[in-house]
Structure formats: structure tokens, C-alpha cells
């Protein structure tokens, strides 16, 4: 690419939101460039079975779904850069997007960088990450074959982690800070039907135990303050996500948690910069809703660029 070339549209992110925006804008002749990230595909790359994406009555694997979306975008000549964005400059137009090796200029941008797993915030948890502490059962379950593990959290993600781990581990204990789950009933039922899954209610992890690798956890019952120790070898944290917006600080209005502040539908605080997906979605966070937002952002960009031409 020549330094002077200005892209009509750069899409940052390659999960369902970014790729759907790419399919629509490519079909709309905007010739989008997707900065896909080093770990392209987003959270679905870490998901085994997707049973709630319409059009797949038997379900579909997360990575396969993302591969198909990408192939669909490529069919309409979407271009991809397999790098992370390091910084952006939205103060003047054309906008500037810096990756590891390129400085890209663009008339419009769609931010679709999604969200990443949150951690409990314990120093013992950080020290033992990769040594028994994980946030991805799909990635790490095989390391815990025949072992006893816990999953922390009570949402859909925790159920999915427990379900996946139950196939490989001797036992999975779900530790939740309340006495009822947030997860959708179908996933709760699925996990409760597994004979090797147990539940510990009203409890939080106070400390992850172990020197070189995890050997147990210290749990506190939040109602009785009773402390117990559980001998386990794996801790899977599934307590939600935070938006991937670090590179946008000072460039766009973000709320206190880092979510993009919505101005109008898919418009951010900077005209010409749009968003789609979990990067601004605190509530729904589904692959389908992200894809839907990708469509809305694509249509809004088309209208914005049309108006620019005058
Ligand atoms: P979530 O729905 O926000 O649930 C987070 C869970 O972690 C809650 O149960 C919460 O407890 C608990 N939690 C939060 N902070 C904690 C802390 N510091 N210590 C202990 N526990 C803590 O997040 P999620 O499960 O990651 O799901 C995010 C979104 O993705 C949801 O919209 C979900 O539907 C979607 N998703 C869907 C699927 C699927 O298969 N359909 C799979 C994964 C995710 P409280 O309940 O007490 O707040």
C-alpha cells in the first residue's frame, strides 16, 4: 500500500461484528480493509459449540462459524491485515490507524474490537496464570484430563466452561458468589445434568494456592464468613468481560468501564467513526446481536460516505 492511499473504510476487529460489517460494506463497493488482529476471529474462536446462531440447526463450532464469515467477506474482496492496532488518531481527517508495520489513512472507521475476559484481581491468581489458572477451557481443558478443577462465575460463560471441562476432568466444581445462577436455563440444566459437576454457592475465591502450580483454593462463604480449602489443580475464571478499547483512550468518549459511549445508533463521539458489537454492548453480547450491529454500522457508514461526496 502507498503511504498516500486513503481507504474508504477501515474495520478494526474480526469477530461477528467486524466481519458482518465487512460483508455488507464490501457488497456496497466500499472495498473495506479489516485490521483483523493477531488473534483474529474474536471470542467465538474460544467457543466449542454454538447452538444459538440461526441457520445452524445442528449447532456449529465457534472457529468454523468465524471461518465461514471470513470466507463470505473474502468472496466480496474484503482485504485483511493480520496485525493489532497500536494507536489511532481521530483528531484530524483522514483518520490514522497505526498497526505494528503500517500507518493506514481512512475516511471512515468501524470499531469492532469486542471484549476480553476479566480476572478476579488476586495476586495469587496472576502469579499462577498459565500454571493452573486459565480463562479458556476450550484452550486448556486437555491439560486437566482426569483432574479436579473449579470454575468461578454463574453466567453463560461459566456454564460453557463447566460443560466443556466435564468432558475431560474428573470433577468440576462451580463456585458462585450467590445462590442462584445468572445463566440461561437451558445451559443451567445442561450443566446440572453432568454427574461430575458440583456447585458451591455463596462463595468467593480468597486465594489460589500453590507455588509452581495450582494445588488448591481458599474459599470464603460470603454469608457465614467461613473459610474452607479445596484441593484442586485448575481454576477457570469466567466472570465476564471488559471492552478492548485501551487504544482509543483520548480519541473517543468512553465510559468509566471503557465501553464506547454511543452518540446515535452506531455513531461514536467522532463523526465518521462508528462501532459495532461488544465494544459498546453491556447488555446483549451475543454473536447474533454483534452481527446485527455490524450490519447497522455498515449501513450508517455507507450513508456517511455518500453524504461526504455531497
Ligand atoms: P456475565 O453474564 O456477566 O456473568 C458473569 C458471572 O460472573 C456472574 O454470574 C457474576 O456474578 C460473576 N462475577 C462477576 N464478577 C465476579 C467476581 N469478581 N467474583 C466472582 N464472580 C463474579 O458474563 P458471561 O458469562 O461472560 O457472559 C457474557 C455474555 O456472553 C452474556 O450476555 C452471555 O449470554 C453471553 N454468552 C453466551 C454464551 C452462549 O452459549 N449462549 C456463552 C458465553 C457467553 P453475579 O451473577 O452475582 O453477578
Boltz pocket constraint, residues with backbone or C-beta under 6 A from the ligand:
constraints:
  - pocket:
      binder: B
      contacts: [[A, 49], [A, 52], [A, 119], [A, 120], [A, 152], [A, 153], [A, 154], [A, 155], [A, 156], [A, 157], [A, 158], [A, 160], [A, 175], [A, 177], [A, 178], [A, 180], [A, 181], [A, 182], [A, 203], [A, 204], [A, 238], [A, 239], [A, 240], [A, 241], [A, 283], [A, 284], [A, 285], [A, 286]]
      max_distance: 6.0
